[in-house]
Amino acid sequence: MDDDELVRVLGESLAGDLTVSARAADAARAAYDWMQVGGELAELVFDSADQPELAGVRGGAAGVRQLTYQAAGLTVECELSVDGVVGEVLPPGPARVRLQAPGSADRELEVDERGRFVADGQPAGPFSLRIARPGRPEVATPWSLP
């Protein structure tokens, strides 16, 4: 196919009726709504594993990884170590945090009045946190590897 024939074929395809059927529009809306069923997805805005190592610096927290997630009006800060996950939900307030990991039962983590939570033992594989606050959509962090 040469350029002239390609332009002719494209012109024919664009000359047709480009309106979207009501059925197709409804299906697209339903697919988008289904994506939102699980709540809002937080964005990973900081991962200490992505930061370069500083030469000659002493006293760093060896083996501790820091993660920060954000969603509309919510920040979740976490530290991962071999001992477990320590985190904080900001702004503080009533919340429930659930740690999910494939192949194991979800773990409900107690959140104190300052928004802090602790999970003993580092997840063995990928994990995600789901944060539920009264009167707001549930927020899920993306899956992360320890």
N, CA, C and O atoms as CSV, one atom per row, in Angstrom:
chain,resi,resn,atom,element,x,y,z
A,1,MET,N,N,0.863,-1.161,0.000
A,1,MET,CA,C,0.000,0.000,0.000
A,1,MET,C,C,0.913,1.229,0.000
A,1,MET,O,O,1.814,1.359,0.828
A,2,ASP,N,N,0.650,2.125,-0.955
A,2,ASP,CA,C,1.454,3.350,-1.002
A,2,ASP,C,C,0.760,4.462,-0.200
A,2,ASP,O,O,-0.345,4.271,0.308
A,3,ASP,N,N,1.419,5.622,-0.094
A,3,ASP,CA,C,0.895,6.728,0.720
A,3,ASP,C,C,-0.458,7.223,0.231
A,3,ASP,O,O,-1.340,7.510,1.041
A,4,ASP,N,N,-0.636,7.326,-1.090
A,4,ASP,CA,C,-1.907,7.819,-1.626
A,4,ASP,C,C,-3.064,6.886,-1.270
A,4,ASP,O,O,-4.152,7.338,-0.911
A,5,GLU,N,N,-2.819,5.595,-1.374
A,5,GLU,CA,C,-3.867,4.634,-1.045
A,5,GLU,C,C,-4.176,4.658,0.454
A,5,GLU,O,O,-5.335,4.538,0.851
A,6,LEU,N,N,-3.132,4.813,1.291
A,6,LEU,CA,C,-3.332,4.896,2.730
A,6,LEU,C,C,-4.181,6.115,3.097
A,6,LEU,O,O,-5.078,6.018,3.934
A,7,VAL,N,N,-3.897,7.267,2.468
A,7,VAL,CA,C,-4.673,8.483,2.730
A,7,VAL,C,C,-6.121,8.278,2.298
A,7,VAL,O,O,-7.036,8.721,2.992
A,8,ARG,N,N,-6.346,7.610,1.156
A,8,ARG,CA,C,-7.698,7.344,0.681
A,8,ARG,C,C,-8.464,6.454,1.665
A,8,ARG,O,O,-9.625,6.730,1.964
A,9,VAL,N,N,-7.823,5.379,2.176
A,9,VAL,CA,C,-8.470,4.458,3.117
A,9,VAL,C,C,-8.784,5.176,4.433
A,9,VAL,O,O,-9.862,4.993,4.999
A,10,LEU,N,N,-7.852,5.983,4.913
A,10,LEU,CA,C,-8.112,6.748,6.136
A,10,LEU,C,C,-9.268,7.723,5.937
A,10,LEU,O,O,-10.115,7.867,6.819
A,11,GLY,N,N,-9.309,8.390,4.790
A,11,GLY,CA,C,-10.397,9.320,4.503
A,11,GLY,C,C,-11.750,8.634,4.484
A,11,GLY,O,O,-12.733,9.176,4.989
A,12,GLU,N,N,-11.806,7.438,3.898
A,12,GLU,CA,C,-13.060,6.688,3.867
A,12,GLU,C,C,-13.509,6.293,5.277
A,12,GLU,O,O,-14.696,6.349,5.598
A,13,SER,N,N,-12.544,5.893,6.113
A,13,SER,CA,C,-12.927,5.468,7.459
A,13,SER,C,C,-13.400,6.635,8.311
A,13,SER,O,O,-14.254,6.464,9.180
A,14,LEU,N,N,-12.845,7.831,8.066
A,14,LEU,CA,C,-13.256,9.008,8.827
A,14,LEU,C,C,-14.526,9.652,8.286
A,14,LEU,O,O,-15.158,10.447,8.981
A,15,ALA,N,N,-14.903,9.323,7.067
A,15,ALA,CA,C,-16.091,9.919,6.466
A,15,ALA,C,C,-17.373,9.287,7.009
A,15,ALA,O,O,-18.453,9.859,6.855
A,16,GLY,N,N,-17.273,8.137,7.630
A,16,GLY,CA,C,-18.451,7.445,8.151
A,16,GLY,C,C,-19.001,8.128,9.392
A,16,GLY,O,O,-18.469,9.137,9.855
A,17,ASP,N,N,-20.056,7.571,9.909
A,17,ASP,CA,C,-20.718,8.089,11.106
A,17,ASP,C,C,-19.856,7.762,12.327
A,17,ASP,O,O,-19.608,6.591,12.613
A,18,LEU,N,N,-19.401,8.782,13.042
A,18,LEU,CA,C,-18.517,8.605,14.193
A,18,LEU,C,C,-19.240,8.717,15.534
A,18,LEU,O,O,-18.596,8.777,16.582
A,19,THR,N,N,-20.555,8.745,15.510
A,19,THR,CA,C,-21.279,8.851,16.778
A,19,THR,C,C,-21.174,7.531,17.542
A,19,THR,O,O,-21.159,6.454,16.946
A,20,VAL,N,N,-21.102,7.632,18.846
A,20,VAL,CA,C,-21.004,6.463,19.712
A,20,VAL,C,C,-22.419,6.059,20.106
A,20,VAL,O,O,-23.225,6.893,20.516
A,21,SER,N,N,-22.703,4.789,19.976
A,21,SER,CA,C,-24.049,4.319,20.316
A,21,SER,C,C,-24.284,4.463,21.817
A,21,SER,O,O,-23.341,4.464,22.609
A,22,ALA,N,N,-25.546,4.583,22.191
A,22,ALA,CA,C,-25.902,4.680,23.603
A,22,ALA,C,C,-25.453,3.425,24.353
A,22,ALA,O,O,-25.031,3.498,25.507
A,23,ARG,N,N,-25.549,2.282,23.690
A,23,ARG,CA,C,-25.129,1.025,24.316
A,23,ARG,C,C,-23.629,1.041,24.604
A,23,ARG,O,O,-23.210,0.632,25.687
A,24,ALA,N,N,-22.816,1.505,23.657
A,24,ALA,CA,C,-21.363,1.563,23.862
A,24,ALA,C,C,-21.012,2.566,24.953
A,24,ALA,O,O,-20.119,2.307,25.759
A,25,ALA,N,N,-21.693,3.701,24.993
A,25,ALA,CA,C,-21.435,4.710,26.029
A,25,ALA,C,C,-21.796,4.169,27.409
A,25,ALA,O,O,-21.067,4.389,28.376
A,26,ASP,N,N,-22.926,3.458,27.500
A,26,ASP,CA,C,-23.326,2.862,28.777
A,26,ASP,C,C,-22.313,1.815,29.233
A,26,ASP,O,O,-21.982,1.738,30.417
A,27,ALA,N,N,-21.825,1.013,28.295
A,27,ALA,CA,C,-20.833,-0.008,28.634
A,27,ALA,C,C,-19.540,0.643,29.124
A,27,ALA,O,O,-18.925,0.148,30.069
A,28,ALA,N,N,-19.122,1.731,28.504
A,28,ALA,CA,C,-17.905,2.437,28.931
A,28,ALA,C,C,-18.082,3.015,30.326
A,28,ALA,O,O,-17.175,2.916,31.152
A,29,ARG,N,N,-19.236,3.619,30.605
A,29,ARG,CA,C,-19.502,4.158,31.946
A,29,ARG,C,C,-19.505,3.053,32.999
A,29,ARG,O,O,-18.967,3.229,34.091
A,30,ALA,N,N,-20.111,1.918,32.669
A,30,ALA,CA,C,-20.163,0.800,33.605
A,30,ALA,C,C,-18.763,0.255,33.887
A,30,ALA,O,O,-18.449,-0.089,35.026
A,31,ALA,N,N,-17.926,0.175,32.857
A,31,ALA,CA,C,-16.551,-0.301,33.056
A,31,ALA,C,C,-15.787,0.659,33.960
A,31,ALA,O,O,-15.044,0.217,34.836
A,32,TYR,N,N,-15.956,1.959,33.764
A,32,TYR,CA,C,-15.280,2.939,34.609
A,32,TYR,C,C,-15.797,2.851,36.048
A,32,TYR,O,O,-15.009,2.881,36.992
A,33,ASP,N,N,-17.093,2.743,36.214
A,33,ASP,CA,C,-17.672,2.622,37.556
A,33,ASP,C,C,-17.138,1.378,38.259
A,33,ASP,O,O,-16.866,1.418,39.459
A,34,TRP,N,N,-16.985,0.267,37.523
A,34,TRP,CA,C,-16.495,-0.963,38.123
A,34,TRP,C,C,-15.056,-0.785,38.611
A,34,TRP,O,O,-14.676,-1.364,39.629
A,35,MET,N,N,-14.259,0.000,37.904
A,35,MET,CA,C,-12.882,0.258,38.337
A,35,MET,C,C,-12.864,0.994,39.674
A,35,MET,O,O,-11.912,0.843,40.439
A,36,GLN,N,N,-13.883,1.780,39.968
A,36,GLN,CA,C,-13.930,2.573,41.189
A,36,GLN,C,C,-14.527,1.827,42.378
A,36,GLN,O,O,-14.562,2.360,43.487
A,37,VAL,N,N,-15.003,0.582,42.156
A,37,VAL,CA,C,-15.679,-0.165,43.212
A,37,VAL,C,C,-14.785,-0.325,44.432
A,37,VAL,O,O,-15.273,-0.230,45.558
A,38,GLY,N,N,-13.504,-0.564,44.245
A,38,GLY,CA,C,-12.601,-0.811,45.361
A,38,GLY,C,C,-12.165,0.437,46.084
A,38,GLY,O,O,-11.385,0.334,47.032
A,39,GLY,N,N,-12.615,1.592,45.700
A,39,GLY,CA,C,-12.221,2.840,46.341
A,39,GLY,C,C,-11.196,3.583,45.513
A,39,GLY,O,O,-10.996,3.301,44.332
A,40,GLU,N,N,-10.566,4.516,46.145
A,40,GLU,CA,C,-9.615,5.384,45.483
A,40,GLU,C,C,-8.206,4.799,45.600
A,40,GLU,O,O,-7.863,4.205,46.622
A,41,LEU,N,N,-7.402,4.963,44.570
A,41,LEU,CA,C,-6.039,4.453,44.579
A,41,LEU,C,C,-5.087,5.582,44.941
A,41,LEU,O,O,-5.059,6.623,44.285
A,42,ALA,N,N,-4.303,5.359,46.002
A,42,ALA,CA,C,-3.305,6.342,46.414
A,42,ALA,C,C,-2.113,6.257,45.457
A,42,ALA,O,O,-1.877,5.229,44.821
A,43,GLU,N,N,-1.384,7.342,45.374
A,43,GLU,CA,C,-0.199,7.406,44.514
A,43,GLU,C,C,1.055,7.303,45.376
A,43,GLU,O,O,1.150,7.943,46.423
A,44,LEU,N,N,2.005,6.502,44.935
A,44,LEU,CA,C,3.293,6.423,45.614
A,44,LEU,C,C,4.080,7.668,45.228
A,44,LEU,O,O,4.460,7.828,44.069
A,45,VAL,N,N,4.329,8.558,46.204
A,45,VAL,CA,C,5.019,9.824,45.913
A,45,VAL,C,C,6.465,9.828,46.391
A,45,VAL,O,O,7.244,10.690,45.986
A,46,PHE,N,N,6.836,8.874,47.250
A,46,PHE,CA,C,8.223,8.782,47.687
A,46,PHE,C,C,8.540,7.340,48.047
A,46,PHE,O,O,7.757,6.663,48.712
A,47,ASP,N,N,9.710,6.879,47.592
A,47,ASP,CA,C,10.210,5.551,47.931
A,47,ASP,C,C,11.707,5.696,48.142
A,47,ASP,O,O,12.441,6.010,47.204
A,48,SER,N,N,12.164,5.469,49.365
A,48,SER,CA,C,13.583,5.637,49.670
A,48,SER,C,C,14.458,4.678,48.870
A,48,SER,O,O,15.652,4.932,48.709
A,49,ALA,N,N,13.895,3.590,48.368
A,49,ALA,CA,C,14.669,2.658,47.545
A,49,ALA,C,C,15.085,3.307,46.228
A,49,ALA,O,O,16.032,2.851,45.587
A,50,ASP,N,N,14.387,4.363,45.820
A,50,ASP,CA,C,14.724,5.061,44.575
A,50,ASP,C,C,15.790,6.129,44.774
A,50,ASP,O,O,16.254,6.725,43.802
A,51,GLN,N,N,16.187,6.379,46.021
A,51,GLN,CA,C,17.158,7.430,46.325
A,51,GLN,C,C,18.569,6.855,46.271
A,51,GLN,O,O,18.799,5.723,46.698
A,52,PRO,N,N,19.516,7.634,45.746
A,52,PRO,CA,C,20.896,7.126,45.692
A,52,PRO,C,C,21.494,7.020,47.090
A,52,PRO,O,O,21.169,7.800,47.986
A,53,GLU,N,N,22.369,6.045,47.254
A,53,GLU,CA,C,23.083,5.874,48.523
A,53,GLU,C,C,24.096,7.003,48.653
A,53,GLU,O,O,24.766,7.354,47.682
A,54,LEU,N,N,24.208,7.567,49.836
A,54,LEU,CA,C,25.180,8.621,50.079
A,54,LEU,C,C,26.460,7.996,50.619
A,54,LEU,O,O,26.429,7.280,51.621
A,55,ALA,N,N,27.569,8.260,49.968
A,55,ALA,CA,C,28.851,7.704,50.392
A,55,ALA,C,C,29.343,8.410,51.643
A,55,ALA,O,O,29.263,9.634,51.749
A,56,GLY,N,N,29.852,7.634,52.588
A,56,GLY,CA,C,30.467,8.203,53.772
A,56,GLY,C,C,29.511,8.709,54.829
A,56,GLY,O,O,29.953,9.292,55.819
A,57,VAL,N,N,28.207,8.506,54.652
A,57,VAL,CA,C,27.238,8.985,55.642
A,57,VAL,C,C,27.053,7.899,56.683
A,57,VAL,O,O,26.832,6.735,56.346
A,58,ARG,N,N,27.145,8.282,57.954
A,58,ARG,CA,C,26.983,7.331,59.045
A,58,ARG,C,C,25.644,7.547,59.727
A,58,ARG,O,O,25.024,8.603,59.607
A,59,GLY,N,N,25.223,6.533,60.434
A,59,GLY,CA,C,24.048,6.672,61.285
A,59,GLY,C,C,22.724,6.548,60.566
A,59,GLY,O,O,21.681,6.826,61.157
A,60,GLY,N,N,22.730,6.133,59.289
A,60,GLY,CA,C,21.470,5.956,58.580
A,60,GLY,C,C,20.726,4.749,59.109
A,60,GLY,O,O,21.318,3.871,59.737
A,61,ALA,N,N,19.464,4.706,58.863
A,61,ALA,CA,C,18.642,3.581,59.317
A,61,ALA,C,C,18.819,2.436,58.336
A,61,ALA,O,O,18.056,2.304,57.379
A,62,ALA,N,N,19.824,1.613,58.577
A,62,ALA,CA,C,20.139,0.502,57.676
A,62,ALA,C,C,18.966,-0.457,57.604
A,62,ALA,O,O,18.383,-0.819,58.626
A,63,GLY,N,N,18.623,-0.864,56.394
A,63,GLY,CA,C,17.567,-1.831,56.212
A,63,GLY,C,C,16.161,-1.292,56.383
A,63,GLY,O,O,15.207,-2.070,56.395
A,64,VAL,N,N,16.006,0.015,56.516
A,64,VAL,CA,C,14.673,0.604,56.650
A,64,VAL,C,C,14.317,1.299,55.346
A,64,VAL,O,O,15.079,2.119,54.834
A,65,ARG,N,N,13.170,0.965,54.828
A,65,ARG,CA,C,12.682,1.582,53.594
A,65,ARG,C,C,11.506,2.468,53.943
A,65,ARG,O,O,10.622,2.071,54.702
A,66,GLN,N,N,11.495,3.672,53.389
A,66,GLN,CA,C,10.408,4.610,53.645
A,66,GLN,C,C,9.554,4.753,52.386
A,66,GLN,O,O,10.073,4.894,51.278
A,67,LEU,N,N,8.238,4.716,52.579
A,67,LEU,CA,C,7.273,4.877,51.496
A,67,LEU,C,C,6.266,5.946,51.903
A,67,LEU,O,O,5.833,5.988,53.054
A,68,THR,N,N,5.895,6.807,50.962
A,68,THR,CA,C,4.846,7.793,51.203
A,68,THR,C,C,3.835,7.708,50.067
A,68,THR,O,O,4.188,7.763,48.889
A,69,TYR,N,N,2.571,7.572,50.452
A,69,TYR,CA,C,1.465,7.504,49.497
A,69,TYR,C,C,0.554,8.704,49.724
A,69,TYR,O,O,0.410,9.182,50.850
A,70,GLN,N,N,-0.066,9.190,48.635
A,70,GLN,CA,C,-1.028,10.285,48.765
A,70,GLN,C,C,-2.257,10.016,47.922
A,70,GLN,O,O,-2.184,9.467,46.823
A,71,ALA,N,N,-3.383,10.420,48.474
A,71,ALA,CA,C,-4.661,10.430,47.761
A,71,ALA,C,C,-5.340,11.722,48.191
A,71,ALA,O,O,-4.827,12.427,49.060
A,72,ALA,N,N,-6.459,12.038,47.611
A,72,ALA,CA,C,-7.153,13.292,47.917
A,72,ALA,C,C,-7.361,13.440,49.421
A,72,ALA,O,O,-8.135,12.693,50.021
A,73,GLY,N,N,-6.668,14.408,50.030
A,73,GLY,CA,C,-6.847,14.691,51.440
A,73,GLY,C,C,-6.252,13.667,52.389
A,73,GLY,O,O,-6.582,13.681,53.575
A,74,LEU,N,N,-5.388,12.776,51.915
A,74,LEU,CA,C,-4.839,11.715,52.755
A,74,LEU,C,C,-3.385,11.465,52.396
A,74,LEU,O,O,-3.022,11.418,51.220
A,75,THR,N,N,-2.556,11.304,53.419
A,75,THR,CA,C,-1.168,10.884,53.243
A,75,THR,C,C,-0.938,9.688,54.146
A,75,THR,O,O,-1.375,9.681,55.297
A,76,VAL,N,N,-0.254,8.679,53.630
A,76,VAL,CA,C,0.112,7.506,54.412
A,76,VAL,C,C,1.624,7.368,54.321
A,76,VAL,O,O,2.180,7.211,53.233
A,77,GLU,N,N,2.287,7.429,55.479
A,77,GLU,CA,C,3.736,7.269,55.537
A,77,GLU,C,C,4.033,5.935,56.191
A,77,GLU,O,O,3.427,5.588,57.205
A,78,CYS,N,N,4.978,5.174,55.608
A,78,CYS,CA,C,5.317,3.845,56.125
A,78,CYS,C,C,6.825,3.679,56.183
A,78,CYS,O,O,7.570,4.232,55.374
A,79,GLU,N,N,7.245,2.903,57.162
A,79,GLU,CA,C,8.624,2.434,57.242
A,79,GLU,C,C,8.584,0.919,57.266
A,79,GLU,O,O,7.874,0.319,58.073
A,80,LEU,N,N,9.358,0.296,56.367
A,80,LEU,CA,C,9.439,-1.159,56.286
A,80,LEU,C,C,10.810,-1.599,56.778
A,80,LEU,O,O,11.833,-1.047,56.372
A,81,SER,N,N,10.821,-2.581,57.643
A,81,SER,CA,C,12.078,-3.166,58.089
A,81,SER,C,C,11.837,-4.654,58.292
A,81,SER,O,O,10.724,-5.139,58.093
A,82,VAL,N,N,12.876,-5.377,58.687
A,82,VAL,CA,C,12.693,-6.806,58.946
A,82,VAL,C,C,11.746,-7.032,60.125
A,82,VAL,O,O,11.150,-8.102,60.248
A,83,ASP,N,N,11.608,-6.029,60.988
A,83,ASP,CA,C,10.727,-6.149,62.146
A,83,ASP,C,C,9.257,-5.983,61.789
A,83,ASP,O,O,8.387,-6.488,62.499
A,84,GLY,N,N,8.965,-5.272,60.684
A,84,GLY,CA,C,7.576,-5.082,60.301
A,84,GLY,C,C,7.341,-3.766,59.600
A,84,GLY,O,O,8.253,-3.154,59.044
A,85,VAL,N,N,6.089,-3.349,59.641
A,85,VAL,CA,C,5.645,-2.108,58.999
A,85,VAL,C,C,5.164,-1.167,60.100
A,85,VAL,O,O,4.326,-1.535,60.922
A,86,VAL,N,N,5.699,0.037,60.106
A,86,VAL,CA,C,5.246,1.089,61.018
A,86,VAL,C,C,4.741,2.212,60.134
A,86,VAL,O,O,5.434,2.616,59.200
A,87,GLY,N,N,3.551,2.727,60.406
A,87,GLY,CA,C,2.994,3.743,59.535
A,87,GLY,C,C,2.178,4.775,60.265
A,87,GLY,O,O,1.919,4.683,61.465
A,88,GLU,N,N,1.777,5.776,59.478
A,88,GLU,CA,C,0.973,6.867,60.020
A,88,GLU,C,C,0.030,7.367,58.946
A,88,GLU,O,O,0.431,7.585,57.803
A,89,VAL,N,N,-1.229,7.548,59.321
A,89,VAL,CA,C,-2.253,8.105,58.443
A,89,VAL,C,C,-2.398,9.578,58.805
A,89,VAL,O,O,-2.625,9.924,59.964
A,90,LEU,N,N,-2.265,10.435,57.805
A,90,LEU,CA,C,-2.375,11.889,58.012
A,90,LEU,C,C,-3.463,12.452,57.113
A,90,LEU,O,O,-3.512,12.074,55.942
A,91,PRO,N,N,-4.322,13.316,57.577
A,91,PRO,CA,C,-4.415,13.804,58.938
A,91,PRO,C,C,-4.931,12.698,59.854
A,91,PRO,O,O,-5.686,11.821,59.435
A,92,PRO,N,N,-4.502,12.762,61.124
A,92,PRO,CA,C,-4.953,11.738,62.064
A,92,PRO,C,C,-6.455,11.845,62.303
A,92,PRO,O,O,-7.053,12.906,62.125
A,93,GLY,N,N,-7.028,10.773,62.693
A,93,GLY,CA,C,-8.462,10.711,62.975
A,93,GLY,C,C,-8.896,9.270,62.933
A,93,GLY,O,O,-8.078,8.383,62.690
A,94,PRO,N,N,-10.157,9.022,63.163
A,94,PRO,CA,C,-10.634,7.639,63.146
A,94,PRO,C,C,-10.360,6.999,61.788
A,94,PRO,O,O,-10.707,7.557,60.747
A,95,ALA,N,N,-9.742,5.839,61.809
A,95,ALA,CA,C,-9.424,5.127,60.567
A,95,ALA,C,C,-9.212,3.656,60.879
A,95,ALA,O,O,-8.918,3.271,62.011
A,96,ARG,N,N,-9.370,2.853,59.846
A,96,ARG,CA,C,-9.020,1.435,59.922
A,96,ARG,C,C,-8.014,1.177,58.816
A,96,ARG,O,O,-8.193,1.645,57.692
A,97,VAL,N,N,-6.963,0.440,59.121
A,97,VAL,CA,C,-5.964,0.068,58.126
A,97,VAL,C,C,-5.947,-1.448,58.031
A,97,VAL,O,O,-5.883,-2.151,59.040
A,98,ARG,N,N,-6.005,-1.937,56.802
A,98,ARG,CA,C,-5.971,-3.374,56.553
A,98,ARG,C,C,-4.778,-3.663,55.651
A,98,ARG,O,O,-4.650,-3.072,54.579
A,99,LEU,N,N,-3.905,-4.569,56.080
A,99,LEU,CA,C,-2.751,-4.977,55.286
A,99,LEU,C,C,-3.135,-6.217,54.502
A,99,LEU,O,O,-3.567,-7.217,55.075
A,100,GLN,N,N,-2.975,-6.148,53.189
A,100,GLN,CA,C,-3.308,-7.271,52.319
A,100,GLN,C,C,-2.031,-7.821,51.705
A,100,GLN,O,O,-1.152,-7.060,51.302
A,101,ALA,N,N,-1.930,-9.131,51.636
A,101,ALA,CA,C,-0.809,-9.807,50.994
A,101,ALA,C,C,-1.334,-11.095,50.381
A,101,ALA,O,O,-2.054,-11.842,51.044
A,102,PRO,N,N,-0.987,-11.371,49.124
A,102,PRO,CA,C,-1.465,-12.602,48.497
A,102,PRO,C,C,-1.035,-13.831,49.289
A,102,PRO,O,O,0.087,-13.899,49.791
A,103,GLY,N,N,-1.927,-14.787,49.391
A,103,GLY,CA,C,-1.607,-16.032,50.067
A,103,GLY,C,C,-1.745,-15.982,51.581
A,103,GLY,O,O,-1.453,-16.967,52.259
A,104,SER,N,N,-2.185,-14.850,52.119
A,104,SER,CA,C,-2.412,-14.784,53.568
A,104,SER,C,C,-3.669,-13.967,53.824
A,104,SER,O,O,-4.114,-13.190,52.979
A,105,ALA,N,N,-4.226,-14.165,55.007
A,105,ALA,CA,C,-5.439,-13.438,55.374
A,105,ALA,C,C,-5.122,-11.959,55.585
A,105,ALA,O,O,-4.031,-11.602,56.030
A,106,ASP,N,N,-6.091,-11.108,55.260
A,106,ASP,CA,C,-5.928,-9.674,55.528
A,106,ASP,C,C,-5.702,-9.468,57.018
A,106,ASP,O,O,-6.265,-10.187,57.844
A,107,ARG,N,N,-4.878,-8.485,57.356
A,107,ARG,CA,C,-4.602,-8.167,58.758
A,107,ARG,C,C,-5.138,-6.786,59.078
A,107,ARG,O,O,-4.722,-5.794,58.480
A,108,GLU,N,N,-6.067,-6.724,60.027
A,108,GLU,CA,C,-6.585,-5.444,60.515
A,108,GLU,C,C,-5.563,-4.871,61.484
A,108,GLU,O,O,-5.177,-5.539,62.443
A,109,LEU,N,N,-5.121,-3.639,61.242
A,109,LEU,CA,C,-4.121,-2.999,62.092
A,109,LEU,C,C,-4.788,-1.925,62.939
A,109,LEU,O,O,-5.585,-1.133,62.437
A,110,GLU,N,N,-4.464,-1.905,64.200
A,110,GLU,CA,C,-5.024,-0.904,65.101
A,110,GLU,C,C,-4.389,0.450,64.802
A,110,GLU,O,O,-3.171,0.558,64.668
A,111,VAL,N,N,-5.225,1.479,64.700
A,111,VAL,CA,C,-4.761,2.849,64.439
A,111,VAL,C,C,-5.022,3.670,65.693
A,111,VAL,O,O,-6.153,3.728,66.175
A,112,ASP,N,N,-3.973,4.309,66.225
A,112,ASP,CA,C,-4.166,5.101,67.445
A,112,ASP,C,C,-4.689,6.500,67.115
A,112,ASP,O,O,-4.891,6.828,65.946
A,113,GLU,N,N,-4.907,7.321,68.141
A,113,GLU,CA,C,-5.492,8.655,67.949
A,113,GLU,C,C,-4.586,9.576,67.131
A,113,GLU,O,O,-5.051,10.592,66.615
A,114,ARG,N,N,-3.324,9.244,67.007
A,114,ARG,CA,C,-2.399,10.053,66.193
A,114,ARG,C,C,-2.257,9.519,64.774
A,114,ARG,O,O,-1.475,10.045,63.982
A,115,GLY,N,N,-3.008,8.484,64.460
A,115,GLY,CA,C,-2.992,7.927,63.111
A,115,GLY,C,C,-1.918,6.884,62.888
A,115,GLY,O,O,-1.690,6.476,61.749
A,116,ARG,N,N,-1.254,6.441,63.938
A,116,ARG,CA,C,-0.154,5.491,63.792
A,116,ARG,C,C,-0.646,4.051,63.853
A,116,ARG,O,O,-1.618,3.734,64.540
A,117,PHE,N,N,0.055,3.182,63.111
A,117,PHE,CA,C,-0.263,1.756,63.106
A,117,PHE,C,C,1.027,0.944,62.981
A,117,PHE,O,O,2.045,1.438,62.497
A,118,VAL,N,N,0.959,-0.313,63.429
A,118,VAL,CA,C,2.125,-1.205,63.408
A,118,VAL,C,C,1.675,-2.590,62.976
A,118,VAL,O,O,0.630,-3.083,63.402
A,119,ALA,N,N,2.491,-3.217,62.112
A,119,ALA,CA,C,2.277,-4.616,61.737
A,119,ALA,C,C,3.582,-5.350,62.004
A,119,ALA,O,O,4.616,-5.016,61.426
A,120,ASP,N,N,3.537,-6.336,62.867
A,120,ASP,CA,C,4.739,-7.107,63.169
A,120,ASP,C,C,5.089,-7.997,61.986
A,120,ASP,O,O,4.211,-8.583,61.352
A,121,GLY,N,N,6.372,-8.090,61.700
A,121,GLY,CA,C,6.853,-8.952,60.626
A,121,GLY,C,C,6.673,-8.329,59.262
A,121,GLY,O,O,5.578,-7.904,58.893
A,122,GLN,N,N,7.764,-8.280,58.516
A,122,GLN,CA,C,7.728,-7.726,57.161
A,122,GLN,C,C,6.949,-8.671,56.244
A,122,GLN,O,O,7.128,-9.887,56.321
A,123,PRO,N,N,6.088,-8.131,55.380
A,123,PRO,CA,C,5.387,-9.008,54.438
A,123,PRO,C,C,6.392,-9.794,53.597
A,123,PRO,O,O,7.432,-9.264,53.205
A,124,ALA,N,N,6.076,-11.058,53.324
A,124,ALA,CA,C,6.985,-11.924,52.580
A,124,ALA,C,C,7.004,-11.596,51.084
A,124,ALA,O,O,7.961,-11.926,50.385
A,125,GLY,N,N,5.964,-10.958,50.609
A,125,GLY,CA,C,5.862,-10.633,49.189
A,125,GLY,C,C,5.130,-9.329,49.013
A,125,GLY,O,O,5.150,-8.481,49.905
A,126,PRO,N,N,4.479,-9.150,47.871
A,126,PRO,CA,C,3.761,-7.893,47.625
A,126,PRO,C,C,2.700,-7.640,48.689
A,126,PRO,O,O,2.105,-8.571,49.233
A,127,PHE,N,N,2.479,-6.365,48.970
A,127,PHE,CA,C,1.462,-5.996,49.949
A,127,PHE,C,C,0.804,-4.693,49.526
A,127,PHE,O,O,1.354,-3.915,48.747
A,128,SER,N,N,-0.384,-4.481,50.062
A,128,SER,CA,C,-1.135,-3.259,49.835
A,128,SER,C,C,-1.830,-2.892,51.143
A,128,SER,O,O,-2.190,-3.763,51.934
A,129,LEU,N,N,-2.010,-1.604,51.355
A,129,LEU,CA,C,-2.749,-1.124,52.524
A,129,LEU,C,C,-4.075,-0.552,52.050
A,129,LEU,O,O,-4.134,0.130,51.027
A,130,ARG,N,N,-5.143,-0.833,52.797
A,130,ARG,CA,C,-6.456,-0.240,52.512
A,130,ARG,C,C,-6.838,0.568,53.738
A,130,ARG,O,O,-6.863,0.056,54.857
A,131,ILE,N,N,-7.135,1.838,53.510
A,131,ILE,CA,C,-7.448,2.754,54.597
A,131,ILE,C,C,-8.912,3.163,54.481
A,131,ILE,O,O,-9.344,3.688,53.456
A,132,ALA,N,N,-9.662,2.915,55.541
A,132,ALA,CA,C,-11.080,3.290,55.578
A,132,ALA,C,C,-11.262,4.344,56.657
A,132,ALA,O,O,-10.856,4.157,57.804
A,133,ARG,N,N,-11.887,5.467,56.267
A,133,ARG,CA,C,-12.193,6.539,57.213
A,133,ARG,C,C,-13.684,6.829,57.127
A,133,ARG,O,O,-14.265,6.763,56.044
A,134,PRO,N,N,-14.310,7.150,58.257
A,134,PRO,CA,C,-15.754,7.396,58.247
A,134,PRO,C,C,-16.137,8.524,57.278
A,134,PRO,O,O,-15.534,9.598,57.269
A,135,GLY,N,N,-17.151,8.242,56.474
A,135,GLY,CA,C,-17.692,9.253,55.577
A,135,GLY,C,C,-16.834,9.568,54.360
A,135,GLY,O,O,-17.115,10.529,53.644
A,136,ARG,N,N,-15.804,8.787,54.113
A,136,ARG,CA,C,-14.929,9.027,52.958
A,136,ARG,C,C,-14.726,7.726,52.193
A,136,ARG,O,O,-14.877,6.641,52.755
A,137,PRO,N,N,-14.384,7.831,50.908
A,137,PRO,CA,C,-14.137,6.597,50.151
A,137,PRO,C,C,-12.896,5.873,50.688
A,137,PRO,O,O,-11.949,6.499,51.163
A,138,GLU,N,N,-12.927,4.562,50.601
A,138,GLU,CA,C,-11.771,3.775,50.999
A,138,GLU,C,C,-10.616,4.072,50.046
A,138,GLU,O,O,-10.827,4.281,48.851
A,139,VAL,N,N,-9.407,4.090,50.575
A,139,VAL,CA,C,-8.207,4.361,49.779
A,139,VAL,C,C,-7.313,3.129,49.844
A,139,VAL,O,O,-7.099,2.567,50.918
A,140,ALA,N,N,-6.795,2.715,48.701
A,140,ALA,CA,C,-5.878,1.581,48.631
A,140,ALA,C,C,-4.536,2.060,48.089
A,140,ALA,O,O,-4.481,2.865,47.160
A,141,THR,N,N,-3.451,1.553,48.685
A,141,THR,CA,C,-2.134,1.856,48.148
A,141,THR,C,C,-1.853,0.894,47.012
A,141,THR,O,O,-2.417,-0.200,46.979
A,142,PRO,N,N,-0.989,1.279,46.073
A,142,PRO,CA,C,-0.606,0.309,45.056
A,142,PRO,C,C,0.149,-0.855,45.700
A,142,PRO,O,O,0.662,-0.726,46.812
A,143,TRP,N,N,0.214,-1.968,45.016
A,143,TRP,CA,C,0.962,-3.107,45.531
A,143,TRP,C,C,2.439,-2.762,45.514
A,143,TRP,O,O,2.960,-2.252,44.523
A,144,SER,N,N,3.109,-3.048,46.627
A,144,SER,CA,C,4.532,-2.764,46.760
A,144,SER,C,C,5.259,-4.019,47.203
A,144,SER,O,O,4.685,-4.884,47.865
A,145,LEU,N,N,6.520,-4.110,46.835
A,145,LEU,CA,C,7.371,-5.205,47.297
A,145,LEU,C,C,8.207,-4.716,48.460
A,145,LEU,O,O,8.713,-3.595,48.421
A,146,PRO,N,N,8.366,-5.526,49.495
A,146,PRO,CA,C,9.191,-5.095,50.642
A,146,PRO,C,C,10.656,-4.937,50.246
A,146,PRO,O,O,11.486,-4.582,51.082
